[in-house]
Amino acid sequence: MFIDKVEITIKAGNGGAGHVSFHRDATTMRGGPDGGDGGRGGDIIFVGSTSSDNLVEFRFAKKFYAKDGVDGGTRNKAGANADDLKINVPLGTRIYKTSKEGTFIVSELLADITEKDQEFVALKGGAGGKGNAFFATSRKQTPNFSQTGIKTKEYKVSLELSCIADVGLIGFPNVGKSTLLSVISRANPKIANYHFTTLHPNLGVVIPKDDSFKPFIVADIPGLIEGASEGAGLGHDFLRHIDRTRLLVHVIDISGYEGRDPVEDYKLINNELVKYNPALADKTQIVALNKSDIDYEQAVRFRKDVKGVKTFLISAATRQGIDELLKAISVELANLPRVQAVQFFAELEERPDKNKFDIEVERYVDGVCFVVSGPLIDNLIRGVVLSDTESNNYFQRRLADSGVIAALRERGMKNGDTVCIADIEFEWVD
């Protein structure tokens, strides 16, 4: 089974919670705070791999969660950091962030994995919370609170595979592309005398017998018919595999065995390529007139009607003209640059301003409620234990120092009004 497009859910590990404890032993009755910090959660990392050539491994495995960091312990023992979760993907995989805007699904390219062992850190694990030893000062010597670790979010990403090959074999179904691939390489594609025998791109490596040229990779691109750029047949699914190829070999059934006009076939396929991506019109192309041993006159007519392209008379079945075709391909490849991968890595995670907060005023019959939210509050609430006097005082001071109290006053807060912060609700008293 060949799968070249999947959507998965990924989530980095949560940070471990900080610990609350005080040093006690046989000789110490009232030691200071010694709660350790929590460990960092595991990252999500995509890694380029040559162990697979498609995304079939993601057919059933749809969720990838990294492990959480370990909570802190007593005696200032920090919790262990969680191992990163590495997800192997085949070379040529593009990673997209998917989101919904109205009725449309929007995809943003995050990374392009084209090299073995290339890594893309998609998500960073949550930081561990601080233990109570961290909050001890000369004035606050026995803090009875700690921080929880940072909780991470789930994200959906799409993986799309675009085969990395030097040469792409294009043409209508049943013109001999798979046969040609099997003759010039060790690939064993399924071959039969009917349309759409090939249901996915097949790759083969061409290795010369006499070291006359460097080895190169060839991809048989299936499913191209008229209307492929608009979704007809299988072409819409596989046209993107042409993008990375450096050279196109357009295979034409010159015999006209199925009653088709070779010249019209050539024009139709090229028209579909341009409709899909206008840049493909500039891609170097060689034409292989297959089955020329059956009808040489058609080959002569084709060369007369189609000018400005390099044509080669071949017969994949008898190997006629194959050596000349391979030498021509190797010469073209020597002068063509390799397709460059995307040179940037976009951010998947949102990076909010840690000092930002918002205030919403909700009015009811029996009073007013001021709801405070935002990144500042999310971070602050991690280290609050309202049942502890020192922690409560620390919470109040942070609200004042960060400008939250002043902003509430500006919005009209007065005695008796309700203030809601995260899951905490309290009455304001000056």
Secondary structure, DSSP 8 states (H G I E B T S, - for coil): ----EEEEEEE----------B--BTTBSS--B----------EEEEEESS-SSSGGGTT--EEE--------STT--------EEEEEETTEEEEEEEEETTEEEEEEEEEE-STT-EEEEE--------GGGG--SS--------------EEEEEEEE----SEEEE-STTSSHHHHHHHHSS------SSTT---S-EEEEE--SSSSS--EEEEE-----TTGGGT-TTHHHHGGGGTT-SEEEEEEETT-TTS--HHHHHHHHHHHHHHH-GGGGGS-EEEEEETTTT-HHHHHHHHHHS-SSEEEE-BTTTTBTHHHHHHHHHHHHHTS------------S----TT--EEEEEEETTEEEEEEESHHHHHHGGG--TTSHHHHHHHHHHHHHTTHHHHHHHTT--TT-EEEETTEEEE---
